[in-house]
Amino acid sequence: MSTTVENRPEQNQYVLVEDGSTIGLAAYDVVGDEIRFTHTEIEPARRGAGLGAQLVQGALDDVRSETSLRVVPMCPFVVDWVDEHVDYQELLTR
């Protein structure tokens, strides 16, 4: 199975896609020079397999490489993920 993270700016979300089906999302709002991650979810039957972490990492990698936006984690999952991954904390102070 192949999974990818895609940005869908028209829907204000990054999605985790597996073999053509969306199995998770990370919703965001862009406000000024900030991208505020407000909600993250994975299909209930797929939770616990590390897919949320894959989604958040992919989204933050895209923010890092494609924008100069400062990340504001509002979703508890994103807050915890960034806390545990110090190499992504610079995105909070851009």
C-alpha positions in Angstrom: 0.0 0.0 0.0 1.2 3.5 -0.9 0.5 6.5 1.3 1.1 10.1 0.4 0.4 13.5 2.0 -1.3 16.1 -0.2 -2.0 19.7 0.5 -5.6 20.7 -0.6 -5.5 24.4 0.0 -9.1 24.9 -1.5 -10.3 22.7 1.5 -7.7 24.1 4.0 -6.4 20.7 4.8 -3.6 18.3 4.3 -4.8 14.8 3.6 -3.3 11.3 3.9 -4.1 9.3 0.9 -3.7 5.5 0.7 -4.1 3.9 -2.7 -6.4 6.7 -3.9 -8.6 6.9 -0.8 -8.4 9.6 1.8 -7.8 8.1 5.3 -6.9 11.2 7.3 -6.8 14.9 7.4 -5.0 17.8 9.1 -7.2 20.9 8.9 -5.6 24.3 9.0 -6.3 28.0 8.6 -3.8 30.5 7.2 -3.9 33.8 9.0 -1.4 36.4 8.0 2.0 34.8 8.2 0.8 31.8 10.2 -0.6 28.4 9.4 -2.7 27.2 12.3 -3.3 23.5 12.5 -6.7 23.2 14.1 -7.7 19.5 13.9 -6.2 16.2 12.9 -8.0 12.9 12.4 -7.4 9.4 11.0 -10.2 7.0 10.1 -11.1 5.2 13.3 -10.4 1.7 12.0 -6.8 2.9 11.0 -5.8 4.6 14.3 -2.8 3.4 16.3 -0.7 2.5 13.3 1.4 5.7 13.2 -0.6 7.3 10.3 -1.3 10.5 12.3 2.4 11.0 12.8 3.0 10.4 9.1 0.3 12.9 8.2 1.7 15.6 10.5 5.3 15.1 9.4 4.3 15.3 5.8 2.3 18.4 6.3 5.1 20.1 8.3 7.7 19.1 5.7 5.6 20.7 3.0 5.1 23.9 5.1 8.9 24.0 5.6 9.8 23.5 2.0 7.0 25.4 0.2 6.2 28.4 2.5 7.7 30.8 5.0 4.6 30.5 7.3 5.0 30.1 11.0 3.3 27.0 12.4 0.8 27.4 15.2 -0.3 24.0 16.5 -3.7 24.3 18.0 -4.7 20.6 17.7 -3.4 18.6 20.7 -2.0 15.9 18.4 0.1 18.4 16.5 1.2 20.1 19.7 2.4 16.8 21.1 4.1 15.7 17.9 6.0 19.0 17.6 7.0 18.8 21.3 8.5 15.3 20.6 10.3 16.3 17.4 12.8 19.1 18.3 13.9 19.3 14.7 10.5 20.8 13.8 10.3 23.3 16.6 12.0 26.0 14.5 8.8 26.2 12.5 7.1 27.7 15.5 9.4 30.8 15.5 9.9 31.6 11.8 
